[in-house]
Amino acid sequence: MKREEIFRNTNKIYLGWQGYASDKLLRFATRYAGKRILDVGCSIGDYCLELSSRRFDCVGVDYNEEYVKEAKSRGVKAYVMDAYNLGFEDKSFDTVLLFEVLEHVEKPELALLEAKRLARRNILITTPNFSEYERLASVKLTYYDVLTEDHVIFFTEEELLNLCKKVSSRCTVIKKEPIYMHRFLPLCLRKPISILYRTKLLKPVIYRRLYALVWLEG
């Protein structure tokens, strides 16, 4: 089977698709971000719009010209730039967001160093959790956002932490967004097992995404 038959192309997938911003990622941003934010890989600007509505000053950049054009049409301050060369002065932002970005770039360390140049306070990162991918693939249960043809690199929890340590000693990586495997069981088993999850007698073992928090201030 050819790669293009397995992996989806995202060059145009978000055009006209508004409201895709994840509540989980928004909570991550609003909890830790400073007032002025740069969203690298902003796509059509959903996160910028959501954060602006929460009184943050958010600027977006994306390599995709069509996405930036649509973001601007929605009132977002957006620019066409790549993650290695962001045309802003040093320490122009409190926080740089790299939400679902590092897996798309061939040189993630350079992208992270550029984010460090611009951020006064911290860098917030999310990326698919590849630590669990082989386990899911072995039973033919993979998650949709991994199957993207412009994903060029994948991270385990340890690999992402080692990358973050190259720009700061104050960094944390945690696994988030659990996958509850009882959903794939027969209906008669789902309810009793869901009770075990709710009462925390049973804990998830597979997590979909990695979240990293990199502190830069002293």
KOLPA-331498 format. One record per atom (N, C-alpha, C, CB): y, x, z. Coordinates in steps of 0.1 Angstrom, whole numbers, padded with zeros to 4 digits, always signed. Atoms other than C-alpha are relative to their C-alpha. Glycine has a CB too. Layout:
# KOLPA-331498
YXZ/...
END
This chain:
# KOLPA-331498
-0012+0008+0000/+0000+0000+0000/+0013+0009+0000/+0000-0010+0012/-0012-0008+0001/+0034+0013-0009/+0010-0003+0012/+0008-0003-0013/-0009+0001-0011/+0061+0020+0017/+0009-0012-0001/+0008+0013+0002/-0010+0011+0002/+0085-0006+0002/-0007-0013+0001/+0006+0001-0014/+0007+0012-0002/+0058-0032+0005/-0002-0003+0015/-0014+0000-0007/+0002+0001-0015/+0056-0026+0043/+0013-0001+0007/-0008+0012+0005/-0012-0001-0007/+0091-0017+0053/+0011-0008-0007/+0004+0015+0002/-0011+0008+0005/+0122-0039+0049/+0012+0008-0003/+0003-0012+0009/-0012-0007+0003/+0154-0027+0033/+0012-0007+0007/+0002+0000-0016/-0011+0006-0007/+0185-0033+0054/+0014+0002-0006/+0000+0005+0014/-0013-0003+0006/+0212-0023+0030/+0009-0013-0001/-0001+0006-0013/-0008+0013+0002/+0223-0060+0026/-0005-0010+0010/-0001-0005-0014/+0007+0010-0008/+0202-0078+0052/+0010-0007+0010/-0011+0006+0008/-0009+0006-0010/+0231-0085+0076/+0012-0007-0006/+0005+0010+0010/-0011+0006+0007/+0256-0097+0050/-0001-0015+0002/+0001+0003-0015/+0000+0014-0002/+0265-0133+0059/-0008-0004+0012/-0005-0007-0012/+0008+0003-0011/+0243-0131+0090/+0007+0002+0013/-0014+0008+0000/-0008-0002-0012/+0266-0137+0119/-0007-0005+0013/+0013-0008-0002/+0006+0004-0013/+0257-0141+0156/-0013+0007+0003/-0002-0014-0001/+0012-0007-0003/+0230-0114+0157/+0001+0008+0012/-0004+0008-0012/-0002-0009-0012/+0244-0096+0187/-0009-0004+0011/+0015+0000+0005/+0010+0002-0010/+0218-0092+0214/+0007-0002+0014/-0010+0011+0001/-0006+0002-0013/+0227-0107+0248/-0003+0012+0010/-0005-0013+0006/+0005-0012-0008/+0207-0078+0264/+0009+0012-0002/-0014+0003-0002/-0008-0012+0003/+0227-0051+0246/+0015-0003+0004/-0001+0003-0015/-0014+0003-0005/+0260-0069+0254/+0001+0001+0015/+0003-0015-0004/+0000-0002-0015/+0251-0070+0291/+0001+0015+0003/-0012-0006+0006/+0000-0015-0002/+0244-0032+0289/+0014+0005-0003/-0010+0006-0010/-0013-0005+0003/+0277-0026+0272/+0011-0004+0010/+0005-0004-0014/-0010+0005-0009/+0298-0048+0295/-0001+0006+0014/+0000-0015+0000/+0002-0005-0013/+0283-0033+0326/+0005+0015+0001/-0015+0000+0004/-0002-0015-0001/+0288+0004+0317/+0012+0005-0008/-0012+0007-0003/-0011-0005+0009/+0315+0007+0290/+0013+0000+0006/+0000-0008-0013/-0014+0000-0003/+0351+0016+0295/+0007-0009-0009/+0006+0014-0001/-0009+0010+0006/+0380-0004+0282/+0000+0002-0016/+0014+0001+0005/-0001-0003+0015/+0382+0013+0247/-0014+0005-0005/+0011+0010-0003/+0014-0002+0004/+0349+0013+0228/+0000+0003-0015/-0009-0012+0003/+0003-0002+0014/+0338+0028+0195/-0015-0004-0003/+0002+0015-0005/+0014+0004+0003/+0307+0010+0180/-0004+0007-0013/+0000-0016-0002/+0005-0007+0012/+0290+0034+0156/-0012-0007-0006/-0004+0015+0004/+0011+0008+0006/+0268+0016+0131/+0003-0015+0003/-0014+0003+0005/-0004+0013-0005/+0288-0016+0137/-0005-0012-0009/+0015-0001+0000/+0005+0011+0009/+0273-0035+0107/+0012-0009-0004/-0012-0008+0006/-0011+0010+0003/+0294-0067+0101/+0009-0003+0012/-0006-0012-0006/-0010+0001-0011/+0311-0064+0135/-0003-0010+0011/+0012-0003-0006/+0002+0010-0011/+0293-0088+0158/+0002+0005+0014/-0015-0005-0002/-0002-0006-0014/+0293-0065+0188/+0015+0002+0003/-0008+0013+0002/-0015-0002-0001/+0330-0057+0182/+0006-0013+0004/+0006+0006-0012/-0006+0013-0002/+0338-0094+0181/-0003-0005+0014/-0004-0010-0010/+0004+0005-0013/+0318-0102+0212/+0007+0008+0011/-0015+0001+0001/-0006-0008-0011/+0332-0073+0232/+0015-0002+0000/-0003+0015-0003/-0015+0003+0001/+0368-0080+0220/+0003-0013+0008/+0005-0001-0014/-0001+0013-0007/+0363-0116+0233/-0001+0002+0015/-0010-0010-0005/+0001-0003-0014/+0355-0100+0267/+0011+0010+0005/-0014+0006+0003/-0012-0008-0003/+0388-0081+0267/-0002+0015-0001/+0005-0003+0014/+0001-0014+0003/+0375-0048+0255/+0008+0003-0013/-0015+0004-0002/-0006-0004+0012/+0393-0029+0228/-0010+0008-0008/+0013+0009+0002/+0012-0005+0008/+0365-0023+0202/+0004+0003-0014/-0011-0009+0001/-0001-0005+0013/+0366-0003+0170/-0014+0002-0006/+0009+0013-0002/+0013-0002+0006/+0337-0003+0146/+0000+0010-0012/-0006-0013-0005/+0001-0009+0012/+0325+0023+0120/-0015-0003-0005/+0002+0015+0003/+0013+0001+0007/+0296+0020+0095/+0000+0007-0013/-0004-0015-0002/+0001-0007+0013/+0284+0040+0065/-0001-0010-0011/-0013+0009+0001/+0002+0010+0010/+0277+0008+0046/+0014-0007-0003/-0010-0010+0004/-0013+0005+0004/+0309-0002+0027/+0000-0015+0000/+0004+0005-0014/+0001+0015+0000/+0298-0038+0022/+0001-0006+0014/-0012-0005-0007/+0000+0004-0014/+0292-0042+0059/+0014+0001+0006/-0010+0007+0009/-0013-0002-0006/+0326-0028+0068/+0010-0010-0006/+0005+0014-0003/-0009+0009+0007/+0343-0050+0042/-0001-0014+0007/-0003-0002-0015/+0002+0013-0006/+0327-0081+0058/+0005+0000+0015/-0015-0004+0000/-0006-0001-0013/+0336-0069+0093/+0015-0001+0000/-0004+0014+0007/-0014+0001+0001/+0372-0065+0083/+0004-0014-0003/+0006+0009-0011/-0003+0014+0004/+0372-0100+0068/-0001-0009+0013/-0009-0005-0011/+0002+0008-0012/+0362-0113+0103/+0010+0005+0011/-0014+0002+0005/-0010-0004-0010/+0391-0095+0120/-0003+0012+0008/+0003-0011+0009/+0004-0012-0008/+0373-0064+0132/+0008+0012-0005/-0015+0002-0001/-0005-0013+0004/+0390-0030+0132/-0012+0009-0004/+0009+0006+0012/+0012-0007+0004/+0364-0013+0111/+0003+0010-0011/-0011-0010-0005/-0003-0010+0009/+0362+0018+0090/-0014+0005-0006/+0008+0012+0006/+0012-0006+0006/+0337+0034+0066/+0000+0015+0004/+0000-0001-0016/+0002-0013-0004/+0325+0066+0082/-0015+0003+0003/+0008+0004+0013/+0014-0003-0004/+0292+0084+0088/+0000+0006+0014/-0007+0010-0010/+0001-0004-0014/+0279+0093+0123/+0002+0014+0003/-0014-0004+0005/-0002-0014-0002/+0283+0130+0118/+0015+0004-0001/-0007+0008-0010/-0014-0003+0002/+0320+0129+0108/+0009-0012+0003/+0002+0006-0014/-0008+0012-0004/+0340+0103+0127/+0015+0004+0001/-0005-0006+0013/-0014-0004+0001/+0377+0106+0118/+0009-0004+0011/+0005-0004-0013/-0009+0003-0011/+0392+0102+0152/+0002+0012+0008/-0006-0012+0009/-0004-0012-0009/+0409+0126+0176/-0010+0001+0012/+0014-0001+0005/+0009-0002-0012/+0389+0141+0205/+0004-0010+0011/+0001+0015+0005/-0002+0008-0012/+0384+0118+0235/+0009-0012-0003/+0006+0008+0011/-0008+0012+0004/+0399+0088+0216/-0005-0013+0007/+0000-0002-0015/+0007+0012-0005/+0375+0063+0233/-0005+0003+0014/-0011-0005-0009/+0007-0002-0013/+0362+0057+0268/-0015+0000-0002/+0003-0012+0009/+0015+0001+0002/+0327+0048+0255/-0003-0001-0015/-0005-0013+0007/+0005+0001+0013/+0308+0053+0223/-0014-0007+0000/-0001+0014-0007/+0013+0007+0001/+0280+0029+0214/-0008+0005-0011/+0002-0016-0001/+0009-0004+0010/+0250+0041+0195/-0012-0010+0001/-0005+0015+0001/+0011+0010-0001/+0230+0008+0194/-0008+0000-0013/+0007-0014+0003/+0010+0000+0011/+0200+0011+0171/+0006+0009-0012/-0002-0015-0005/-0006-0009+0010/+0216+0041+0153/-0008+0012-0002/+0014+0003+0004/+0006-0013+0001/+0198+0073+0161/-0013+0000-0008/-0003+0005+0014/+0012+0000+0008/+0166+0062+0144/+0003+0000-0015/-0009-0012+0004/-0004+0001+0015/+0186+0059+0111/+0005+0014-0005/+0010-0010-0001/-0007-0013+0005/+0200+0095+0110/-0010+0011+0001/+0012+0003+0009/+0009-0011+0001/+0182+0126+0100/+0003+0011+0011/+0000+0006-0014/-0004-0010-0010/+0201+0148+0125/+0006-0007+0012/+0010+0010-0006/-0005+0008-0011/+0204+0127+0157/+0008+0008+0010/-0011-0007+0007/-0007-0009-0010/+0216+0157+0178/+0015+0001-0005/-0006+0014+0001/-0014-0001+0005/+0247+0161+0155/+0007-0013+0002/+0000+0003-0015/-0006+0013-0003/+0254+0123+0158/+0004-0001+0014/-0009-0011-0005/-0003+0001-0014/+0252+0126+0195/+0011+0009+0005/-0013+0003+0008/-0011-0009-0003/+0275+0156+0197/+0013-0005-0005/-0003+0014-0007/-0012+0006+0005/+0300+0138+0176/+0005-0011+0009/-0001-0005-0015/-0003+0011-0010/+0298+0108+0200/+0006+0007+0012/-0012-0008+0003/-0005-0007-0012/+0304+0133+0229/+0014+0004-0003/-0009+0012+0003/-0014-0004+0002/+0335+0146+0212/+0010-0011+0001/+0001+0006-0015/-0009+0011+0000/+0350+0112+0210/+0001-0008+0014/-0003-0010-0010/+0001+0008-0012/+0339+0097+0244/+0006+0007+0012/-0014-0004+0002/-0005-0006-0012/+0358+0103+0276/-0009-0003+0012/+0014-0006+0003/+0008+0005-0012/+0334+0084+0299/-0015+0001-0002/+0004-0014+0003/+0014+0000+0001/+0300+0078+0285/-0004-0004-0015/-0006-0010+0010/+0006+0005+0013/+0277+0071+0255/-0012-0009+0004/-0005+0013-0008/+0011+0010-0002/+0254+0041+0255/-0009-0001-0013/+0005-0014+0003/+0009-0001+0011/+0223+0043+0233/-0012-0010+0002/-0006+0014-0001/+0012+0008+0000/+0195+0019+0224/-0008+0004-0013/+0002-0015+0000/+0008-0003+0012/+0166+0026+0200/-0014-0006+0003/-0001+0016-0002/+0013+0005-0002/+0131+0012+0194/-0009+0010+0008/-0007-0002-0014/+0009-0008-0009/+0105+0025+0219/-0013+0004-0007/-0003-0008+0013/+0011-0004+0008/+0081+0045+0198/-0012+0004+0009/+0003+0011-0009/+0011-0003-0009/+0060+0053+0229/-0011-0010+0000/+0006+0001+0015/+0010+0011+0000/+0043+0020+0226/-0005-0004-0014/+0006-0012+0006/+0002+0004+0014/+0042+0018+0188/-0015+0001-0004/+0008+0007-0010/+0014-0002+0004/+0007+0033+0183/-0009-0010+0007/-0004+0014+0003/+0008+0010-0007/-0007+0010+0210/+0001-0014-0007/+0004-0001+0015/-0001+0013+0006/+0007-0021+0193/-0006+0000-0014/+0015-0003-0001/+0005-0001+0014/-0002-0009+0158/-0016+0000+0000/+0004+0013-0007/+0014-0001+0000/-0038-0003+0169/-0007-0014+0001/-0005+0008+0012/+0005+0014-0001/-0042-0041+0175/+0008-0009-0010/+0001-0006+0014/-0008+0007+0011/-0019-0050+0145/+0011-0009+0006/-0010-0008-0009/-0011+0007-0006/+0009-0061+0167/+0012+0009+0001/-0004-0006+0014/-0012-0008+0000/+0040-0042+0158/+0013-0009+0000/+0001+0010-0011/-0012+0008-0001/+0076-0053+0162/+0009+0002-0012/+0008+0003+0013/-0007+0001+0013/+0098-0063+0133/+0010+0011-0003/+0006-0013-0002/-0011-0010+0003/+0127-0039+0138/-0004+0014-0002/+0009-0001+0012/+0005-0014+0003/+0105-0008+0136/-0003+0001-0015/-0013+0003+0008/+0004+0000+0014/+0094-0018+0100/+0013-0001-0009/-0009-0012-0003/-0012-0001+0008/+0127-0008+0084/+0000+0013-0007/+0013-0001+0009/+0003-0012+0009/+0126+0016+0055/+0010+0011+0003/+0000-0003-0014/-0010-0011-0003/+0158+0035+0066/-0001+0005+0014/+0014-0005-0002/+0003-0007-0013/+0143+0044+0100/-0007+0013-0004/-0009-0009+0009/+0005-0013+0004/+0138+0081+0096/-0006+0009+0011/+0011+0008-0007/+0005-0007-0011/+0130+0092+0131/-0003-0010+0011/+0010+0011+0005/+0003+0009-0011/+0114+0076+0162/+0000+0008+0013/-0014-0007-0003/-0001-0007-0013/+0117+0084+0199/-0009-0006+0010/+0014-0001+0005/+0006+0004-0013/+0095+0083+0229/+0010+0001+0011/-0013+0008+0003/-0009-0001-0012/+0111+0080+0263/+0003+0015+0003/-0007-0007+0012/-0003-0014-0003/+0107+0117+0269/+0008+0007-0011/-0014+0008+0001/-0007-0006+0011/+0120+0127+0234/+0015-0004+0001/-0006-0004-0013/-0013+0004-0001/+0151+0106+0239/+0008+0006+0012/+0001-0016+0001/-0006-0007-0011/+0158+0120+0273/+0003+0014-0003/-0010-0001+0013/-0003-0014+0004/+0155+0155+0260/+0011+0002-0009/-0013+0007-0006/-0011+0000+0010/+0179+0147+0232/+0013-0002+0008/-0001-0010-0010/-0013+0003-0008/+0205+0133+0257/+0004+0011+0009/-0003-0013+0008/-0003-0011-0008/+0202+0163+0279/+0007+0011-0007/-0013+0005+0007/-0007-0010+0008/+0216+0184+0251/+0015-0002+0000/-0005+0000-0014/-0015+0002+0000/+0250+0168+0256/+0005-0002+0015/+0004-0012-0008/-0004+0003-0014/+0249+0160+0294/-0012+0001+0009/+0007-0013+0001/+0010-0001-0010/+0229+0167+0325/-0001-0013+0007/+0002+0011+0010/+0000+0013-0006/+0238+0132+0337/-0004-0011-0009/+0014-0003+0006/+0004+0010+0010/+0217+0109+0316/-0013-0006+0006/-0003+0006-0014/+0011+0008-0004/+0191+0082+0322/-0006-0007-0012/+0004-0009+0011/+0006+0009+0010/+0166+0066+0299/-0010-0009+0006/-0008+0010-0011/+0009+0009-0006/+0148+0035+0308/-0006-0009-0011/+0007-0009+0010/+0007+0009+0009/+0123+0012+0290/+0004-0014+0003/-0016+0002+0001/-0005+0014-0002/+0136-0024+0285/-0007-0009-0010/+0015+0000-0001/+0004+0010+0009/+0127-0056+0269/-0016-0001-0001/+0006+0001-0014/+0015+0000+0000/+0090-0061+0279/-0006-0010-0010/-0005-0004+0014/+0008+0009+0009/+0065-0076+0255/-0011-0006+0009/-0006+0008-0012/+0010+0007-0009/+0044-0102+0274/-0012-0003-0009/+0006-0013+0006/+0012+0001+0009/+0009-0099+0258/-0007-0013+0001/-0009+0011+0003/+0007+0013-0002/-0003-0133+0272/+0004-0010-0011/+0003-0006+0013/-0004+0009+0011/+0016-0149+0243/-0009+0000-0011/+0014+0003-0004/+0010-0002+0011/-0011-0137+0220/-0014-0005+0004/+0000+0014-0005/+0013+0005-0005/-0039-0153+0241/-0002-0014-0003/-0001+0003+0015/+0002+0014+0002/-0055-0187+0237/+0009-0008+0010/-0014-0004+0002/-0009+0008-0007/-0033-0215+0250/-0005-0003+0015/+0002-0014-0006/+0005+0003-0014/-0056-0222+0280/+0002+0011+0010/-0015-0003-0001/-0002-0012-0009/-0049-0187+0293/+0014+0003+0002/-0008+0012-0005/-0014-0004+0000/-0012-0184+0287/+0007-0004+0013/+0007-0006-0012/-0008+0005-0012/+0001-0206+0316/-0004+0008+0013/-0003-0015+0002/+0004-0007-0012/-0020-0190+0344/+0005+0015+0000/-0014+0000+0002/-0004-0014+0001/-0011-0155+0332/+0015+0001+0001/-0005+0007-0013/-0015+0000-0001/+0026-0164+0328/+0004-0001+0014/+0006-0011-0009/-0003+0001-0015/+0026-0174+0365/-0001+0014+0007/-0009-0010+0007/+0002-0014-0006/+0013-0139+0374/+0012+0009-0004/-0013+0006-0005/-0012-0008+0004/+0042-0124+0354/+0012-0005+0008/+0003-0002-0015/-0012+0005-0007/+0068-0147+0370/+0000+0004+0015/+0001-0015-0001/+0001-0004-0014/+0055-0139+0405/-0001+0015+0003/-0011-0007+0007/+0001-0015-0001/+0054-0102+0397/-0013+0006+0005/+0012+0005+0008/+0014-0005-0003/+0017-0100+0405/-0006+0008-0012/-0009-0011+0004/+0004-0007+0012/+0013-0088+0369/+0012+0006-0006/-0008-0009-0009/-0012-0007+0006/+0037-0063+0353/-0002+0003-0014/+0004+0012+0008/+0002-0004+0014/+0043-0057+0316/-0003+0015-0001/+0013-0003-0008/+0003-0015+0002/+0030-0024+0303/+0005+0005-0013/-0016+0002+0000/-0005-0003+0013/+0046-0025+0268/+0015-0004+0000/-0008-0006-0011/-0014+0003+0001/+0084-0023+0263/+0005+0003-0014/+0008+0008+0011/-0004-0001+0014/+0101-0028+0230/+0011+0010-0002/+0005-0014-0004/-0012-0008+0003/+0133-0008+0234/+0003+0010+0011/+0012-0009-0002/-0005-0010-0010/+0147+0024+0251/+0015-0002+0001/-0004+0014-0005/-0014+0000-0003/+0181+0023+0267/+0004+0013+0006/+0005-0012+0009/-0005-0012-0005/+0200+0055+0274/+0014-0001+0004/-0002+0012-0010/-0014+0000-0005/+0231+0060+0295/+0003+0015+0003/+0002-0008+0013/-0004-0014-0001/+0248+0094+0291/+0015+0000+0006/+0000+0006-0014/-0013-0001-0007/+0277+0101+0315/+0007+0014-0004/-0001-0001+0015/-0007-0012+0005/+0303+0126+0303/+0011+0005+0010/+0006-0002-0013/-0011-0004-0008/+0331+0125+0329/-0005+0007+0013/+0007-0013+0005/+0003-0008-0011/+0331+0148+0359/-0003-0008+0013/+0010+0010+0003/
END
